[in-house]
Amino acid sequence: MSSTILHELGLVPGSDTVATASDDAGATDKHPFLAALGERVRALRSARGMTRKALATTAEISERHLANLEYGVGNASILVLIQVAGALRCSLAELIGDVTTSTPEWLLIRELLQHRDDATLRRVRTTVGEMLGTGGQNSARSSRVALIGLRGAGKSSLGQMLAEDLGFPFVELSREIEKFAGCSISEIQSLYGMNAYRRYELRALEESIQIYPEAIIATPGGLVSDPAAFNLLLAHCTTVWLQATPEDHMRRVQEQGDMRPMAASKEAMEDLKSILDGRAAFYSKAEYMINTSTQPLTDTFYALRNLVRGSLKLAV
């Protein structure tokens, strides 16, 4: 079979022989993901009361190819999986194994939430947090204030000033992460990977919330990318997004001594804008926003001070 045909079928080229269900009887080297995927396809097909031939016909793929897929020996392309999902009347996520498709309750909850506007979803998230005891919008926040935003927004400078004004501890979460790991953040990421870093980040945030009923917390820019950490932050802290222009972010990072963006300033600026665009929807979940690019540092501090003092019902 030519590599072109194999590609069209969604199978990995490189051999003239494509494994079939019967070939699989003694196979021991199937990839766990492909094996689990095959089991889900079989289970969904059975639940729909479809024969393999009927599913193959509806999905417009060969029955042999479907057999390979079901027995975990066919590395199907994403387009083929879309065809199979359509024939099974399920989402691609359900076929792949998204946790929100793993039980009937998950599926029913997901159906209820689909196509809801952002304001409704926010109310649902808050209500669920209160019901589960993980904190709602106004639950257990005490007087912790978390500053979020990309690096260079002014979290450290303004956070230290605000903590001194309020008489609160100042927590630089990046430093707490390094204490847990016993090495720098760059070393954590290079030696252990991003998943390990996210675990340290969550642990540092959990401990900071446990230790400090009152605090100003400067968070790493990417914390909003981790749902567990960001949910915890929203539940237990008053949150303020420190927003700045991409140009100010870049300039401030360079002033901090990080000259890496200078090596390819145009590409670095495009990357920075892309990151800002991707995270803006998460940063905007903060209760308050202060633009740190529109006025001098002192004026920005007083705006932040008045906002926070008002939120915490302290004398301005």
Backbone torsions as a table, in degrees:
resi	resn	phi	psi	omega
1	MET	NA	131.6	-175.8
2	SER	-70.4	157.2	179.2
3	SER	-64.4	-29.8	178.6
4	THR	-63.6	-45.7	179.4
5	ILE	-65.6	-41.1	177.7
6	LEU	-58.6	-42.7	179.6
7	HIS	-63.2	-43.4	-179.9
8	GLU	-63.9	-32.2	178.6
9	LEU	-79.5	-11.6	-179.2
10	GLY	86.0	18.4	179.2
11	LEU	-103.9	149.6	-178.8
12	VAL	-73.1	123.1	178.7
13	PRO	-73.5	168.2	175.9
14	GLY	131.8	-7.7	178.2
15	SER	-146.3	147.2	179.5
16	ASP	-80.1	-7.6	-177.5
17	THR	-115.0	127.8	176.8
18	VAL	-103.1	128.4	-178.5
19	ALA	-64.6	147.1	177.0
20	THR	-121.9	176.9	-179.0
21	ALA	-57.1	-41.9	-177.9
22	SER	-69.1	-33.2	178.1
23	ASP	-64.7	-23.5	-171.1
24	ASP	-80.6	-7.7	-171.4
25	ALA	-52.0	-40.6	-177.9
26	GLY	-110.0	13.7	-176.7
27	ALA	-68.9	136.8	179.1
28	THR	-125.1	0.2	-174.3
29	ASP	-114.0	24.2	177.6
30	LYS	-66.9	142.7	175.8
31	HIS	-69.2	134.5	-177.2
32	PRO	-56.3	-37.5	-179.9
33	PHE	-65.5	-43.7	-179.7
34	LEU	-65.9	-37.6	178.1
35	ALA	-64.2	-44.2	179.3
36	ALA	-66.8	-38.0	177.4
37	LEU	-61.1	-44.7	178.7
38	GLY	-60.7	-40.7	178.8
39	GLU	-63.4	-39.7	179.0
40	ARG	-66.0	-39.6	179.0
41	VAL	-62.4	-45.2	179.3
42	ARG	-61.7	-43.6	-178.1
43	ALA	-65.0	-42.9	179.3
44	LEU	-66.3	-39.6	178.4
45	ARG	-62.2	-43.7	179.5
46	SER	-64.2	-41.5	-179.9
47	ALA	-63.2	-30.0	179.6
48	ARG	-86.7	-5.3	-179.5
49	GLY	68.5	34.4	-177.0
50	MET	-107.8	138.9	171.4
51	THR	-76.7	163.9	177.6
52	ARG	-61.6	-38.7	179.9
53	LYS	-64.3	-41.8	-179.2
54	ALA	-64.6	-42.0	179.2
55	LEU	-65.4	-43.5	179.8
56	ALA	-61.2	-41.0	179.8
57	THR	-65.6	-45.0	-178.9
58	THR	-66.7	-37.7	-179.6
59	ALA	-81.0	-8.0	179.7
60	GLU	60.5	44.5	172.2
61	ILE	-130.8	165.3	-178.5
62	SER	-73.4	150.8	177.9
63	GLU	-63.7	-34.7	178.3
64	ARG	-63.1	-41.6	179.2
65	HIS	-65.0	-40.7	177.7
66	LEU	-63.9	-38.7	177.4
67	ALA	-61.6	-44.0	177.3
68	ASN	-58.3	-43.2	-179.8
69	LEU	-63.3	-45.3	-177.2
70	GLU	-67.4	-29.4	179.7
71	TYR	-94.4	8.7	172.8
72	GLY	74.1	22.5	-179.3
73	VAL	-119.6	6.5	178.0
74	GLY	-115.4	116.3	-178.6
75	ASN	-85.6	84.3	-172.8
76	ALA	-71.0	146.4	175.3
77	SER	-74.5	164.5	-179.5
78	ILE	-64.4	-33.3	179.6
79	LEU	-66.7	-38.9	177.4
80	VAL	-65.3	-40.6	179.1
81	LEU	-63.7	-36.7	176.2
82	ILE	-62.6	-41.4	178.0
83	GLN	-63.2	-43.2	-180.0
84	VAL	-65.6	-43.3	179.1
85	ALA	-61.4	-41.9	178.3
86	GLY	-62.5	-40.5	179.8
87	ALA	-68.1	-30.5	179.3
88	LEU	-87.8	-2.2	-178.9
89	ARG	56.2	47.4	176.4
90	CYS	-135.4	167.2	177.7
91	SER	-79.2	159.8	175.6
92	LEU	-62.5	-34.9	178.8
93	ALA	-60.2	-41.2	179.5
94	GLU	-64.6	-38.9	179.9
95	LEU	-66.7	-42.2	-177.6
96	ILE	-71.4	-31.1	178.0
97	GLY	113.4	28.5	176.1
98	ASP	-56.4	137.7	-177.1
99	VAL	-59.8	-28.8	-178.4
100	THR	-74.9	5.1	175.2
101	THR	-119.1	8.0	-169.5
102	SER	-79.3	-22.0	178.6
103	THR	-138.7	161.4	176.7
104	PRO	-58.0	-38.0	-179.5
105	GLU	-63.4	-43.2	176.6
106	TRP	-58.3	-46.3	-177.9
107	LEU	-62.7	-40.4	-179.7
108	LEU	-68.4	-40.5	177.5
109	ILE	-63.6	-44.7	-179.7
110	ARG	-61.6	-38.8	179.0
111	GLU	-63.4	-39.5	179.0
112	LEU	-63.6	-33.2	-174.3
113	LEU	-90.1	-16.6	-178.1
114	GLN	-61.7	138.4	175.0
115	HIS	69.4	12.4	174.6
116	ARG	-80.4	149.9	179.3
117	ASP	-76.2	167.2	-173.0
118	ASP	-63.1	-37.2	-179.3
119	ALA	-63.9	-40.9	178.7
120	THR	-65.2	-44.0	179.6
121	LEU	-62.6	-35.2	178.9
122	ARG	-66.1	-42.4	178.4
123	ARG	-63.9	-39.2	178.0
124	VAL	-63.2	-45.7	179.8
125	ARG	-59.3	-43.3	180.0
126	THR	-64.5	-43.8	-179.5
127	THR	-64.8	-42.7	179.0
128	VAL	-63.4	-40.9	178.0
129	GLY	-60.1	-42.1	178.5
130	GLU	-66.4	-41.3	-178.6
131	MET	-64.7	-38.3	-177.2
132	LEU	-87.0	-4.8	179.1
133	GLY	76.3	18.7	178.7
134	THR	-98.6	8.2	177.1
135	GLY	98.9	125.3	172.5
136	GLY	-97.6	-166.4	-174.9
137	GLN	-61.7	-32.2	-178.1
138	ASN	-118.1	18.9	-173.9
139	SER	-96.2	128.9	169.3
140	ALA	56.6	26.9	-177.2
141	ARG	-83.4	-24.9	-178.2
142	SER	49.6	-131.5	-177.5
143	SER	-120.1	37.6	174.1
144	ARG	-86.9	133.2	177.7
145	VAL	-120.9	122.3	-180.0
146	ALA	-108.0	128.8	176.1
147	LEU	-98.7	123.9	-179.8
148	ILE	-118.0	161.5	-179.6
149	GLY	142.8	168.1	-178.2
150	LEU	-71.6	158.7	177.2
151	ARG	-56.8	135.4	-177.8
152	GLY	95.5	2.9	179.7
153	ALA	-78.1	-21.1	-178.6
154	GLY	109.4	17.0	-175.7
155	LYS	-62.6	-43.7	-177.9
156	SER	-71.0	-48.9	-178.0
157	SER	-62.6	-53.4	-178.4
158	LEU	-68.7	-35.3	179.3
159	GLY	-63.5	-43.1	178.6
160	GLN	-65.5	-40.8	178.6
161	MET	-64.3	-42.1	-179.4
162	LEU	-67.8	-41.0	179.0
163	ALA	-62.5	-41.8	178.9
164	GLU	-65.5	-40.5	-179.7
165	ASP	-64.8	-40.1	-177.4
166	LEU	-86.5	-16.1	-174.6
167	GLY	75.2	28.4	179.8
168	PHE	-100.8	155.0	170.3
169	PRO	-63.2	146.6	174.3
170	PHE	-106.5	124.7	-178.2
171	VAL	-114.6	113.7	173.0
172	GLU	-92.2	102.3	-170.6
173	LEU	-61.1	-31.2	178.1
174	SER	-60.4	-39.9	178.7
175	ARG	-67.1	-36.3	179.3
176	GLU	-66.7	-36.7	177.1
177	ILE	-62.1	-44.0	-179.5
178	GLU	-65.1	-33.8	177.1
179	LYS	-64.3	-43.5	178.9
180	PHE	-63.1	-43.1	-174.7
181	ALA	-82.1	-23.9	-177.3
182	GLY	76.1	18.1	177.6
183	CYS	-157.7	173.1	-177.4
184	SER	-72.6	163.3	179.8
185	ILE	-62.6	-41.1	179.0
186	SER	-62.5	-35.5	177.8
187	GLU	-71.2	-38.1	176.9
188	ILE	-57.5	-48.3	-175.5
189	GLN	-69.3	-38.4	-178.2
190	SER	-77.1	-34.2	-176.7
191	LEU	-87.0	-38.9	-170.7
192	TYR	-116.9	-15.5	177.1
193	GLY	95.0	168.3	-175.9
194	MET	-67.2	-33.9	179.7
195	ASN	-62.5	-41.2	177.9
196	ALA	-64.7	-41.6	178.6
197	TYR	-59.3	-44.2	-179.4
198	ARG	-62.5	-35.3	177.6
199	ARG	-65.5	-44.3	177.3
200	TYR	-63.0	-39.6	-179.4
201	GLU	-62.1	-46.8	179.5
202	LEU	-63.8	-41.4	179.9
203	ARG	-63.6	-42.5	179.6
204	ALA	-64.3	-39.7	178.9
205	LEU	-67.3	-43.9	179.3
206	GLU	-58.3	-44.0	-178.6
207	GLU	-68.8	-38.9	179.4
208	SER	-62.1	-39.9	179.2
209	ILE	-67.5	-37.7	179.7
210	GLN	-68.6	-38.3	-173.8
211	ILE	-80.9	-39.8	-169.8
212	TYR	-112.0	108.5	172.5
213	PRO	-73.9	-23.8	175.0
214	GLU	-128.8	129.2	-179.4
215	ALA	-171.8	156.3	167.3
216	ILE	-108.3	119.7	-175.1
217	ILE	-113.0	120.1	173.2
218	ALA	-93.7	119.7	-173.6
219	THR	-100.1	152.5	172.6
220	PRO	-62.2	149.1	-175.7
221	GLY	-60.9	-30.2	-175.7
222	GLY	-91.8	3.0	-177.4
223	LEU	-58.6	-33.3	-178.0
224	VAL	-66.4	-13.9	-179.8
225	SER	-78.9	-13.2	179.6
226	ASP	-104.6	110.0	-174.7
227	PRO	-57.1	-38.8	-178.1
228	ALA	-64.0	-47.0	-179.2
229	ALA	-67.4	-41.4	-176.9
230	PHE	-69.9	-37.8	174.5
231	ASN	-59.8	-43.5	179.7
232	LEU	-61.9	-43.7	-179.6
233	LEU	-63.2	-47.0	-178.8
234	LEU	-64.3	-32.9	-177.0
235	ALA	-75.8	-30.7	-169.7
236	HIS	-118.5	3.5	-178.8
237	CYS	-138.2	150.1	164.8
238	THR	-78.2	126.2	-171.6
239	THR	-110.6	138.5	178.6
240	VAL	-130.2	123.6	175.4
241	TRP	-87.5	116.4	173.3
242	LEU	-90.1	108.7	-174.3
243	GLN	-101.6	145.1	177.8
244	ALA	-149.3	163.3	176.7
245	THR	-73.2	154.9	176.7
246	PRO	-55.8	-38.4	-179.5
247	GLU	-63.5	-40.0	178.5
248	ASP	-70.0	-38.9	175.4
249	HIS	-56.4	-49.0	-177.6
250	MET	-62.9	-46.7	-178.0
251	ARG	-61.9	-44.1	-177.4
252	ARG	-67.6	-37.9	177.1
253	VAL	-61.9	-42.0	179.0
254	GLN	-66.4	-36.7	178.2
255	GLU	-67.5	-23.9	176.5
256	GLN	-78.2	-3.4	176.9
257	GLY	102.0	0.4	178.0
258	ASP	-90.0	104.6	-176.0
259	MET	-98.1	7.0	-179.0
260	ARG	-57.7	-38.9	-179.9
261	PRO	-62.0	-20.8	-177.4
262	MET	-68.0	-24.6	-176.3
263	ALA	-63.0	-33.4	179.1
264	ALA	-149.2	71.5	-168.9
265	SER	-59.6	-39.3	-178.5
266	LYS	-64.6	-48.1	179.7
267	GLU	-65.3	-39.3	-179.8
268	ALA	-63.5	-39.9	179.5
269	MET	-66.4	-40.2	178.1
270	GLU	-64.7	-40.5	177.6
271	ASP	-62.5	-43.1	-178.8
272	LEU	-62.3	-44.7	178.4
273	LYS	-62.2	-38.6	179.3
274	SER	-64.4	-43.2	178.8
275	ILE	-63.6	-43.9	178.4
276	LEU	-59.9	-44.7	179.6
277	ASP	-62.0	-41.5	-177.8
278	GLY	-69.7	-30.0	-176.2
279	ARG	-98.0	-11.6	-175.0
280	ALA	-56.5	-40.0	-179.0
281	ALA	-63.1	-30.8	178.2
282	PHE	-81.2	-45.1	177.6
283	TYR	-57.2	-34.9	-176.7
284	SER	-69.6	-7.7	175.2
285	LYS	-74.8	-11.7	176.6
286	ALA	-61.8	152.4	-179.1
287	GLU	-70.6	-31.1	-176.4
288	TYR	-132.8	159.7	177.3
289	MET	-138.9	134.6	174.8
290	ILE	-125.3	127.5	176.2
291	ASN	-87.2	117.1	-176.8
292	THR	-92.2	6.2	-179.1
293	SER	-101.8	-8.9	-171.5
294	THR	-94.8	-6.3	-177.0
295	GLN	-156.7	164.8	179.0
296	PRO	-62.0	163.8	-176.4
297	LEU	-56.8	-44.8	-177.8
298	THR	-61.7	-44.1	179.3
299	ASP	-65.6	-38.8	178.1
300	THR	-63.5	-40.7	179.1
301	PHE	-60.6	-45.6	-178.6
302	TYR	-65.7	-35.1	175.6
303	ALA	-64.3	-42.8	178.5
304	LEU	-66.4	-43.6	179.6
305	ARG	-58.3	-49.0	-178.9
306	ASN	-64.4	-38.9	179.6
307	LEU	-63.4	-48.5	-176.7
308	VAL	-68.8	-44.0	178.9
309	ARG	-61.1	-38.3	177.1
310	GLY	-65.7	-41.8	179.9
311	SER	-65.1	-37.5	-178.8
312	LEU	-88.7	2.0	179.6
313	LYS	59.7	44.5	175.1
314	LEU	-106.1	158.2	179.3
315	ALA	-62.8	134.7	-180.0
316	VAL	-87.2	NA	NA
